[in-house]
Amino acid sequence: MNWIAIAAINLAMAVALGAFGAHGIKAIASAEQLAWWHTGAQYLFYHALGLLLVGLLIKLGYTTQTTAWLLQIGIIIFAGSLFAMTLGAPRWFGAITPIGGSLMIIGWVWLAITAFKLAPR
């Protein structure tokens, strides 16, 4: 899997979705919905940058693809659920948002574990 390319796509999406949130839905979304959108875009951007780094670390042998998969699935669930609620999905959809956040946390913990195990000595 080319995680560097996937991270670049995530970064492009973060910019586009951030701009859409700032300009495209500003007039039709409530303040609470705009806050959800902002949080989704922010976490997408931060974790896409992290995924870019993870892609490099995979190539260098410091971590495994599991780290990248955990982050990517976490990004999709976390940010995706916030974007969906902003665009009209039922509010209960927010119940899956913490699943995405948990996967991102587990991804970073997995990076730490594998970096200790796989780091060249």
TORPA-4810 file (N, C-alpha, C, O; in nm, 3 decimals):
<nodes>
NODE_1_0.085_-0.117_0.000_0.000_0.000_0.000_0.090_0.124_0.000_0.189_0.129_0.073_M
NODE_2_0.056_0.223_-0.080_0.135_0.346_-0.088_0.075_0.449_0.008_-0.010_0.530_-0.031_N
NODE_3_0.120_0.445_0.131_0.064_0.532_0.235_0.101_0.678_0.215_0.028_0.766_0.260_W
NODE_4_0.211_0.705_0.150_0.249_0.844_0.123_0.148_0.905_0.026_0.105_1.019_0.045_I
NODE_5_0.110_0.831_-0.077_0.009_0.879_-0.172_-0.127_0.895_-0.106_-0.198_0.993_-0.130_A
NODE_6_-0.164_0.800_-0.021_-0.293_0.809_0.049_-0.293_0.930_0.142_-0.394_1.000_0.153_I
NODE_7_-0.181_0.954_0.209_-0.171_1.071_0.296_-0.186_1.200_0.215_-0.252_1.294_0.259_A
NODE_8_-0.125_1.204_0.097_-0.136_1.323_0.011_-0.281_1.346_-0.032_-0.327_1.460_-0.036_A
NODE_9_-0.352_1.239_-0.063_-0.494_1.252_-0.098_-0.573_1.303_0.022_-0.659_1.391_0.007_I
NODE_10_-0.544_1.249_0.141_-0.610_1.299_0.263_-0.583_1.447_0.285_-0.672_1.523_0.323_N
NODE_11_-0.460_1.488_0.261_-0.425_1.629_0.280_-0.500_1.719_0.182_-0.548_1.826_0.220_L
NODE_12_-0.510_1.676_0.056_-0.585_1.753_-0.042_-0.732_1.762_-0.001_-0.795_1.867_-0.013_A
NODE_13_-0.787_1.650_0.048_-0.925_1.650_0.094_-0.944_1.742_0.215_-1.046_1.810_0.227_M
NODE_14_-0.846_1.745_0.303_-0.855_1.830_0.422_-0.864_1.977_0.382_-0.942_2.052_0.439_A
NODE_15_-0.783_2.017_0.285_-0.787_2.155_0.238_-0.920_2.185_0.172_-0.983_2.287_0.200_V
NODE_16_-0.964_2.096_0.083_-1.090_2.118_0.012_-1.209_2.120_0.107_-1.295_2.207_0.097_A
NODE_17_-1.214_2.025_0.200_-1.325_2.020_0.295_-1.321_2.136_0.394_-1.425_2.187_0.435_L
NODE_18_-1.201_2.177_0.432_-1.188_2.293_0.519_-1.241_2.418_0.450_-1.312_2.498_0.512_G
NODE_19_-1.206_2.436_0.323_-1.255_2.551_0.247_-1.406_2.545_0.228_-1.475_2.646_0.239_A
NODE_20_-1.456_2.425_0.198_-1.601_2.409_0.182_-1.674_2.445_0.311_-1.779_2.508_0.308_F
NODE_21_-1.617_2.404_0.423_-1.678_2.436_0.552_-1.673_2.585_0.582_-1.766_2.639_0.642_G
NODE_22_-1.567_2.650_0.540_-1.552_2.794_0.567_-1.639_2.879_0.474_-1.681_2.988_0.512_A
NODE_23_-1.665_2.829_0.353_-1.735_2.912_0.255_-1.864_2.851_0.202_-1.963_2.923_0.183_H
NODE_24_-1.866_2.720_0.178_-1.979_2.658_0.111_-2.100_2.632_0.197_-2.213_2.641_0.149_G
NODE_25_-2.078_2.598_0.324_-2.193_2.565_0.409_-2.217_2.666_0.520_-2.306_2.650_0.602_I
NODE_26_-2.137_2.768_0.520_-2.145_2.868_0.627_-2.286_2.925_0.642_-2.332_2.948_0.753_K
NODE_27_-2.352_2.949_0.530_-2.484_3.013_0.533_-2.596_2.916_0.571_-2.704_2.961_0.612_A
NODE_28_-2.574_2.786_0.559_-2.683_2.691_0.584_-2.664_2.607_0.709_-2.756_2.536_0.749_I
NODE_29_-2.548_2.613_0.771_-2.520_2.531_0.889_-2.528_2.616_1.015_-2.499_2.735_1.015_A
NODE_30_-2.570_2.551_1.123_-2.573_2.618_1.253_-2.431_2.632_1.306_-2.337_2.575_1.251_S
NODE_31_-2.417_2.709_1.412_-2.285_2.725_1.475_-2.233_2.591_1.524_-2.113_2.563_1.513_A
NODE_32_-2.322_2.508_1.578_-2.281_2.376_1.627_-2.234_2.288_1.510_-2.133_2.219_1.521_E
NODE_33_-2.308_2.290_1.400_-2.269_2.212_1.282_-2.136_2.260_1.225_-2.053_2.179_1.185_Q
NODE_34_-2.115_2.391_1.222_-1.987_2.444_1.173_-1.872_2.401_1.263_-1.762_2.375_1.215_L
NODE_35_-1.898_2.393_1.393_-1.795_2.345_1.486_-1.763_2.199_1.459_-1.646_2.159_1.464_A
NODE_36_-1.866_2.117_1.431_-1.842_1.976_1.396_-1.756_1.968_1.271_-1.659_1.892_1.265_W
NODE_37_-1.792_2.048_1.171_-1.718_2.045_1.044_-1.572_2.085_1.066_-1.480_2.021_1.015_W
NODE_38_-1.554_2.191_1.144_-1.419_2.240_1.172_-1.336_2.132_1.242_-1.220_2.109_1.207_H
NODE_39_-1.396_2.067_1.341_-1.324_1.960_1.412_-1.289_1.846_1.318_-1.177_1.795_1.323_T
NODE_40_-1.381_1.805_1.233_-1.354_1.699_1.136_-1.240_1.736_1.043_-1.150_1.655_1.018_G
NODE_41_-1.244_1.858_0.990_-1.139_1.903_0.897_-1.004_1.913_0.968_-0.900_1.878_0.912_A
NODE_42_-1.006_1.961_1.091_-0.883_1.976_1.168_-0.818_1.840_1.196_-0.698_1.822_1.174_Q
NODE_43_-0.897_1.744_1.242_-0.843_1.612_1.271_-0.801_1.540_1.144_-0.701_1.468_1.145_Y
NODE_44_-0.875_1.559_1.036_-0.835_1.502_0.907_-0.698_1.556_0.868_-0.611_1.480_0.826_L
NODE_45_-0.678_1.686_0.880_-0.551_1.748_0.842_-0.436_1.698_0.930_-0.332_1.657_0.879_F
NODE_46_-0.455_1.702_1.061_-0.347_1.660_1.151_-0.308_1.514_1.128_-0.190_1.480_1.122_Y
NODE_47_-0.408_1.429_1.116_-0.379_1.287_1.103_-0.331_1.251_0.963_-0.260_1.151_0.945_H
NODE_48_-0.368_1.329_0.864_-0.312_1.308_0.730_-0.163_1.340_0.731_-0.084_1.270_0.668_A
NODE_49_-0.124_1.446_0.801_0.019_1.476_0.816_0.090_1.363_0.890_0.200_1.322_0.852_L
NODE_50_0.025_1.314_0.994_0.082_1.201_1.067_0.095_1.078_0.979_0.194_1.007_0.986_G
NODE_51_-0.007_1.054_0.897_-0.003_0.939_0.807_0.110_0.953_0.705_0.170_0.853_0.665_L
NODE_52_0.137_1.075_0.663_0.250_1.100_0.573_0.381_1.055_0.641_0.463_0.987_0.580_L
NODE_53_0.398_1.095_0.764_0.516_1.053_0.841_0.519_0.902_0.859_0.624_0.840_0.845_L
NODE_54_0.404_0.843_0.890_0.398_0.698_0.909_0.436_0.626_0.779_0.505_0.524_0.783_V
NODE_55_0.393_0.679_0.665_0.432_0.619_0.537_0.583_0.616_0.521_0.639_0.517_0.473_G
NODE_56_0.649_0.724_0.561_0.796_0.727_0.556_0.857_0.628_0.656_0.955_0.560_0.625_L
NODE_57_0.798_0.621_0.774_0.850_0.530_0.876_0.833_0.383_0.836_0.916_0.299_0.869_L
NODE_58_0.725_0.354_0.764_0.707_0.217_0.713_0.819_0.184_0.616_0.878_0.076_0.622_I
NODE_59_0.849_0.278_0.526_0.957_0.256_0.429_1.093_0.237_0.497_1.179_0.164_0.447_K
NODE_60_1.112_0.303_0.610_1.239_0.293_0.683_1.243_0.174_0.779_1.347_0.146_0.839_L
NODE_61_1.130_0.104_0.793_1.126_-0.014_0.878_1.103_0.013_1.026_1.133_-0.073_1.109_G
NODE_62_1.050_0.131_1.060_1.028_0.164_1.200_0.888_0.129_1.249_0.863_0.129_1.370_Y
NODE_63_0.797_0.098_1.159_0.662_0.059_1.198_0.602_-0.027_1.088_0.663_-0.049_0.983_T
NODE_64_0.483_-0.074_1.113_0.415_-0.163_1.018_0.296_-0.093_0.955_0.256_0.016_0.996_T
NODE_65_0.239_-0.158_0.855_0.121_-0.102_0.789_0.001_-0.098_0.882_-0.094_-0.023_0.857_Q
NODE_66_0.002_-0.177_0.988_-0.108_-0.175_1.084_-0.128_-0.033_1.138_-0.242_0.012_1.154_T
NODE_67_-0.020_0.036_1.165_-0.029_0.175_1.214_-0.106_0.260_1.114_-0.197_0.333_1.151_T
NODE_68_-0.070_0.250_0.988_-0.135_0.331_0.885_-0.283_0.294_0.869_-0.367_0.382_0.857_A
NODE_69_-0.313_0.165_0.871_-0.453_0.122_0.858_-0.537_0.175_0.974_-0.648_0.223_0.954_W
NODE_70_-0.484_0.165_1.096_-0.558_0.215_1.212_-0.586_0.365_1.198_-0.697_0.411_1.225_L
NODE_71_-0.484_0.440_1.157_-0.502_0.584_1.141_-0.603_0.614_1.030_-0.691_0.697_1.048_L
NODE_72_-0.590_0.548_0.916_-0.677_0.578_0.802_-0.823_0.543_0.833_-0.914_0.621_0.802_Q
NODE_73_-0.846_0.428_0.892_-0.984_0.391_0.925_-1.038_0.486_1.032_-1.155_0.526_1.027_I
NODE_74_-0.953_0.521_1.128_-0.994_0.618_1.230_-1.030_0.753_1.170_-1.129_0.814_1.211_G
NODE_75_-0.951_0.799_1.075_-0.979_0.927_1.007_-1.115_0.921_0.938_-1.196_1.012_0.952_I
NODE_76_-1.139_0.813_0.865_-1.264_0.801_0.791_-1.384_0.802_0.885_-1.483_0.872_0.860_I
NODE_77_-1.376_0.725_0.993_-1.489_0.717_1.086_-1.506_0.847_1.164_-1.617_0.899_1.174_I
NODE_78_-1.397_0.899_1.218_-1.405_1.020_1.301_-1.451_1.140_1.219_-1.556_1.198_1.246_F
NODE_79_-1.372_1.178_1.120_-1.405_1.297_1.041_-1.532_1.273_0.959_-1.616_1.362_0.946_A
NODE_80_-1.545_1.154_0.903_-1.661_1.125_0.820_-1.792_1.137_0.895_-1.890_1.189_0.841_G
NODE_81_-1.796_1.090_1.019_-1.919_1.101_1.097_-1.953_1.247_1.129_-2.070_1.286_1.129_S
NODE_82_-1.852_1.327_1.156_-1.876_1.470_1.183_-1.924_1.542_1.058_-2.015_1.625_1.064_L
NODE_83_-1.862_1.512_0.944_-1.906_1.572_0.818_-2.049_1.530_0.786_-2.131_1.612_0.744_F
NODE_84_-2.079_1.401_0.806_-2.212_1.350_0.776_-2.319_1.417_0.863_-2.425_1.454_0.814_A
NODE_85_-2.290_1.434_0.992_-2.387_1.500_1.080_-2.409_1.645_1.038_-2.521_1.695_1.042_M
NODE_86_-2.302_1.711_0.999_-2.315_1.850_0.955_-2.405_1.859_0.833_-2.480_1.955_0.817_T
NODE_87_-2.397_1.759_0.746_-2.475_1.761_0.622_-2.613_1.699_0.638_-2.685_1.681_0.539_L
NODE_88_-2.652_1.666_0.762_-2.789_1.622_0.785_-2.810_1.481_0.834_-2.924_1.440_0.854_G
NODE_89_-2.703_1.405_0.853_-2.720_1.270_0.908_-2.780_1.282_1.049_-2.760_1.383_1.116_A
NODE_90_-2.852_1.180_1.093_-2.911_1.186_1.228_-2.805_1.208_1.335_-2.690_1.166_1.321_P
NODE_91_-2.845_1.274_1.439_-2.751_1.308_1.547_-2.689_1.184_1.612_-2.577_1.189_1.662_R
NODE_92_-2.762_1.071_1.613_-2.707_0.948_1.672_-2.582_0.902_1.598_-2.504_0.823_1.651_W
NODE_93_-2.562_0.952_1.477_-2.442_0.921_1.401_-2.316_0.959_1.479_-2.210_0.900_1.461_F
NODE_94_-2.330_1.058_1.565_-2.217_1.102_1.647_-2.169_0.994_1.743_-2.060_1.005_1.799_G
NODE_95_-2.250_0.890_1.764_-2.210_0.782_1.854_-2.093_0.702_1.797_-2.022_0.635_1.873_A
NODE_96_-2.072_0.707_1.665_-1.959_0.633_1.609_-1.831_0.716_1.603_-1.723_0.663_1.579_I
NODE_97_-1.845_0.847_1.624_-1.727_0.935_1.620_-1.617_0.888_1.715_-1.501_0.885_1.675_T
NODE_98_-1.649_0.851_1.841_-1.543_0.806_1.932_-1.474_0.677_1.887_-1.360_0.652_1.926_P
NODE_99_-1.542_0.596_1.807_-1.476_0.475_1.754_-1.359_0.518_1.666_-1.250_0.462_1.675_I
NODE_100_-1.382_0.617_1.580_-1.274_0.668_1.497_-1.162_0.728_1.579_-1.045_0.704_1.551_G
NODE_101_-1.197_0.805_1.680_-1.095_0.863_1.767_-1.015_0.757_1.839_-0.893_0.769_1.853_G
NODE_102_-1.083_0.653_1.883_-1.013_0.543_1.951_-0.916_0.472_1.857_-0.805_0.437_1.896_S
NODE_103_-0.959_0.452_1.732_-0.869_0.388_1.635_-0.746_0.475_1.608_-0.636_0.422_1.591_L
NODE_104_-0.764_0.607_1.604_-0.648_0.695_1.585_-0.553_0.685_1.705_-0.431_0.680_1.687_M
NODE_105_-0.608_0.683_1.825_-0.524_0.670_1.945_-0.449_0.537_1.942_-0.329_0.532_1.968_I
NODE_106_-0.520_0.430_1.910_-0.457_0.298_1.902_-0.348_0.298_1.795_-0.243_0.237_1.813_I
NODE_107_-0.373_0.367_1.684_-0.271_0.377_1.579_-0.143_0.442_1.629_-0.034_0.395_1.598_G
NODE_108_-0.157_0.549_1.704_-0.037_0.616_1.757_0.033_0.530_1.861_0.156_0.527_1.867_W
NODE_109_-0.044_0.460_1.944_0.016_0.370_2.043_0.087_0.255_1.969_0.196_0.214_2.008_V
NODE_110_0.024_0.204_1.864_0.087_0.096_1.786_0.218_0.144_1.724_0.316_0.069_1.717_W
NODE_111_0.220_0.269_1.680_0.345_0.325_1.627_0.454_0.322_1.735_0.567_0.283_1.707_L
NODE_112_0.420_0.362_1.855_0.519_0.361_1.963_0.570_0.220_1.991_0.690_0.198_2.005_A
NODE_113_0.477_0.126_1.998_0.516_-0.013_2.027_0.607_-0.067_1.918_0.712_-0.125_1.946_I
NODE_114_0.566_-0.049_1.792_0.646_-0.105_1.683_0.777_-0.031_1.664_0.876_-0.091_1.622_T
NODE_115_0.779_0.097_1.693_0.905_0.172_1.682_1.007_0.119_1.783_1.126_0.110_1.752_A
NODE_116_0.961_0.085_1.902_1.052_0.027_2.000_1.101_-0.110_1.953_1.219_-0.143_1.968_F
NODE_117_1.011_-0.189_1.897_1.047_-0.325_1.856_1.130_-0.330_1.729_1.222_-0.411_1.718_K
NODE_118_1.098_-0.242_1.632_1.156_-0.252_1.499_1.274_-0.157_1.474_1.343_-0.169_1.372_L
NODE_119_1.297_-0.066_1.564_1.404_0.032_1.544_1.539_-0.036_1.526_1.576_-0.123_1.605_A
NODE_120_1.612_0.003_1.422_1.746_-0.054_1.404_1.833_-0.024_1.526_1.827_0.085_1.583_P
NODE_121_1.910_-0.119_1.561_1.993_-0.103_1.682_2.133_-0.060_1.644_2.218_-0.042_1.732_R
</nodes>
